[in-house]
Amino acid sequence: MATAHPPLPPRLIHHYHLLHRRLSISPSLPPSVSSKHCSSQRILTVRSIAADPRSNGDDSISSPSSSSAIDFLTLCHRLKTTKRRGWLNHGIKGAESIADHMYRMSIMALIASDLPDVSRERCIKIAIVHDIAEAIVGDITPSDGVPKAEKSRLEQEALDEMCKVLGGGMRAEEIKELWTEYENNSSVEASLVKDFDKNLLTGIILTQVEMILQALEYESEHGKVLDEFFLSTAGKFQTDLGKSWAAEVTSRRNMRLNNRPR
């Protein structure tokens, strides 16, 4: 069943189809992917700021206007209502949303031990924004057959459009910088957050701490065995903290499996 989203503000509805035309997926991709991720149900426009007479077009301002901020937050609401498709594909009822996942990753960064030359604050910020473009493109998984480069292109363009909704300026540039840092794995902070999250490498999903913890919880709640989410993590963690937390999750899972009634 499709997820119901709240109505868009009138200022966004006016330009609803513009982003659909801009974020076109290559015709060589499977039709199911094109319709799934480029339909007007999933792709909404975010060009209202440029068309809004109240916008002065000045990207140098440090803070968004109230109007821009509320439009941006309305887009972000879709992160709360869009379910993570990896769990839906495994028949999990009441699966977590994208926002659920991002929130717990942020908490992980908040409680992580202090590490030399690592900014915990920056880790928190990266965790908050790393999947923000999925408010527009949705949760694209390897099973959709979208090449990694194409997925990155779609998310980059979606992020750029969201930052236009925010009105540009310092806050929008910071979001872009944090997202790009994560996407390129270009800092020790990005590497740590990737250990909390997941990587996409040659089309294979490499689940990391947050996902295997969620898998353990779904196994307990739904009586399922989700082996693939644990098998795919072996040897993939980049940091000592990630390795330590993953080992703890795995230990608890093994204990639960060993104590199951035979």
C-alpha positions in Angstrom: 0.0 0.0 0.0 1.4 3.4 -0.9 2.4 5.7 1.9 0.1 8.7 2.3 1.8 12.0 2.4 0.4 15.3 3.7 -0.8 17.9 1.2 1.9 20.2 -0.2 1.7 23.9 0.4 0.1 25.8 -2.4 3.4 27.5 -3.3 4.9 24.0 -4.0 1.9 22.6 -5.8 2.2 25.3 -8.5 5.5 23.9 -9.7 4.8 20.2 -8.8 6.0 18.7 -12.1 9.2 20.7 -12.8 11.5 18.4 -10.8 10.0 15.3 -12.4 11.2 16.6 -15.8 14.7 17.5 -14.4 15.4 14.3 -12.5 14.8 12.0 -15.4 16.2 8.4 -15.1 18.1 6.9 -18.1 15.8 5.1 -20.5 18.1 2.1 -20.3 17.0 1.4 -16.7 14.2 -1.1 -16.0 10.8 0.5 -16.6 9.7 -0.6 -13.1 12.5 1.6 -11.6 11.6 4.6 -13.8 8.0 4.5 -12.8 8.7 3.8 -9.2 11.2 6.6 -8.6 10.1 9.2 -11.1 6.4 9.2 -10.8 4.7 12.3 -9.6 3.7 10.4 -6.5 7.4 10.3 -5.4 9.1 13.2 -7.2 7.8 16.7 -6.2 9.1 20.0 -7.4 11.1 22.3 -5.2 11.6 25.3 -7.4 9.0 27.5 -5.6 11.7 29.7 -4.1 12.9 31.0 -7.5 9.3 31.7 -8.5 8.2 33.2 -5.2 8.1 37.0 -5.4 9.0 37.2 -1.8 12.4 35.7 -2.4 15.1 38.3 -3.1 17.4 35.8 -4.8 20.3 36.7 -2.4 22.2 33.5 -1.6 24.5 35.2 0.8 22.0 35.4 3.7 23.0 33.2 6.6 19.5 32.0 7.6 16.4 31.0 5.5 13.3 33.1 5.6 10.4 31.7 7.6 8.6 30.9 4.4 11.6 29.0 3.0 12.2 27.2 6.2 8.6 25.9 6.4 8.6 24.8 2.8 11.9 22.9 3.4 10.5 21.3 6.6 7.4 20.2 4.7 9.6 18.4 2.2 11.5 16.8 5.1 8.2 15.4 6.5 8.3 12.8 3.7 11.3 11.3 5.5 9.0 10.6 8.4 6.4 8.9 6.3 8.5 7.0 3.7 9.3 3.5 4.9 12.7 1.9 4.4 12.1 -0.5 1.5 14.7 -3.1 2.5 12.5 -4.0 5.5 9.3 -3.8 3.4 10.9 -6.3 0.9 11.3 -8.7 3.9 7.7 -8.4 4.9 8.2 -6.4 8.0 5.0 -4.7 9.1 5.3 -1.3 10.6 8.8 -0.9 9.2 10.9 2.1 10.2 10.9 5.3 8.2 13.9 7.0 6.7 13.7 9.6 9.5 13.6 6.8 12.1 16.9 5.4 10.7 18.5 8.9 10.5 17.5 9.7 14.1 19.0 6.7 15.7 22.2 7.2 13.7 22.4 10.7 15.1 21.9 9.3 18.6 24.7 6.8 17.9 27.0 9.7 17.0 25.9 11.6 20.1 26.8 8.8 22.5 30.0 7.6 20.7 33.2 7.8 22.6 35.5 10.7 22.0 38.1 9.8 19.4 41.3 11.7 18.6 40.9 14.2 15.8 37.2 13.3 15.3 34.5 15.9 15.6 31.5 14.3 17.3 29.4 17.3 16.4 30.2 16.9 12.7 29.3 13.2 12.9 25.9 14.1 14.3 25.3 16.6 11.5 26.4 14.1 8.8 24.0 11.5 10.3 21.2 14.0 10.3 21.5 14.9 6.6 23.1 11.8 4.9 19.7 10.4 3.6 17.9 13.8 3.3 17.6 13.6 -0.5 15.4 10.5 -0.1 12.6 13.0 0.8 12.4 13.4 -3.0 13.9 10.3 -4.7 12.7 7.8 -2.1 14.7 4.8 -0.7 16.4 3.3 -3.8 17.8 -0.1 -3.0 20.1 -2.4 -5.0 17.0 -4.6 -5.9 15.8 -1.7 -8.0 18.6 -2.1 -10.5 19.7 1.6 -10.4 23.5 1.9 -11.0 25.4 3.5 -8.1 26.4 6.5 -10.3 22.8 7.1 -11.4 21.6 6.8 -7.8 24.2 9.4 -6.7 23.2 11.7 -9.6 19.5 11.6 -8.7 20.2 12.2 -5.0 22.7 15.1 -5.8 20.1 16.9 -8.0 17.4 16.3 -5.5 19.6 17.7 -2.7 20.4 20.8 -4.9 16.7 21.4 -5.4 15.9 21.0 -1.7 18.6 23.6 -0.9 17.0 26.0 -3.3 13.7 25.6 -1.4 15.7 26.5 1.7 16.7 29.7 0.0 20.4 29.0 -0.4 22.8 30.7 1.9 25.1 29.3 4.6 22.7 26.7 6.0 22.0 25.2 2.6 25.7 25.2 1.7 26.5 23.4 5.0 23.9 20.7 4.2 25.4 20.2 0.8 28.9 20.0 2.2 27.9 17.5 4.9 26.0 15.3 2.4 28.9 15.4 -0.1 31.4 14.5 2.6 29.4 11.4 3.5 28.7 10.5 -0.1 32.5 10.6 -1.0 33.6 9.1 2.4 36.1 12.0 2.4 36.7 12.4 6.2 37.2 10.3 9.3 33.8 11.6 10.5 32.1 10.3 7.3 33.8 6.9 7.7 32.5 6.7 11.3 29.0 7.5 10.2 29.2 5.0 7.3 30.0 2.4 9.9 26.8 3.4 11.7 25.0 3.2 8.4 25.6 1.2 5.3 27.7 1.4 2.1 26.8 0.7 -1.5 29.7 -1.0 -3.3 29.4 -2.7 -6.7 25.6 -2.9 -6.2 25.8 -4.9 -3.0 24.4 -3.5 0.2 26.8 -3.7 3.1 24.8 -3.3 6.2 26.4 -1.6 9.2 25.6 -1.1 12.9 22.3 0.7 12.7 20.9 -1.8 10.2 22.0 -4.9 12.0 20.7 -3.6 15.3 17.4 -2.9 13.6 17.5 -6.4 12.0 18.1 -7.9 15.5 15.0 -6.0 16.8 12.9 -7.1 13.9 14.0 -10.7 14.4 12.9 -10.6 18.0 9.6 -8.7 17.3 8.5 -10.7 14.2 10.1 -14.1 14.8 12.1 -13.9 11.6 15.7 -14.9 10.8 17.3 -12.1 8.8 20.7 -13.8 8.2 21.7 -11.7 5.1 21.8 -8.5 7.1 24.5 -10.0 9.4 26.4 -12.1 6.8 27.0 -9.0 4.6 28.7 -7.0 7.3 31.6 -9.4 7.9 34.9 -7.5 7.6 33.3 -4.3 6.4 33.6 -2.0 9.4 36.2 0.8 9.0 36.6 2.0 12.6 37.3 0.3 16.0 34.1 1.8 17.4 32.1 0.3 14.6 33.7 -3.1 15.0 33.1 -3.0 18.8 29.4 -2.1 18.5 28.8 -4.6 15.7 30.4 -7.3 17.8 28.1 -6.5 20.7 25.0 -6.7 18.4 26.2 -10.0 16.9 26.9 -11.4 20.4 23.4 -10.6 21.5 21.9 -12.1 18.4 23.9 -15.3 18.8 22.7 -15.6 22.4 19.1 -15.1 21.4 19.4 -17.7 18.6 21.0 -20.2 20.9 18.3 -19.8 23.5 15.4 -20.3 21.1 13.2 -23.4 21.7 14.3 -26.2 19.5 
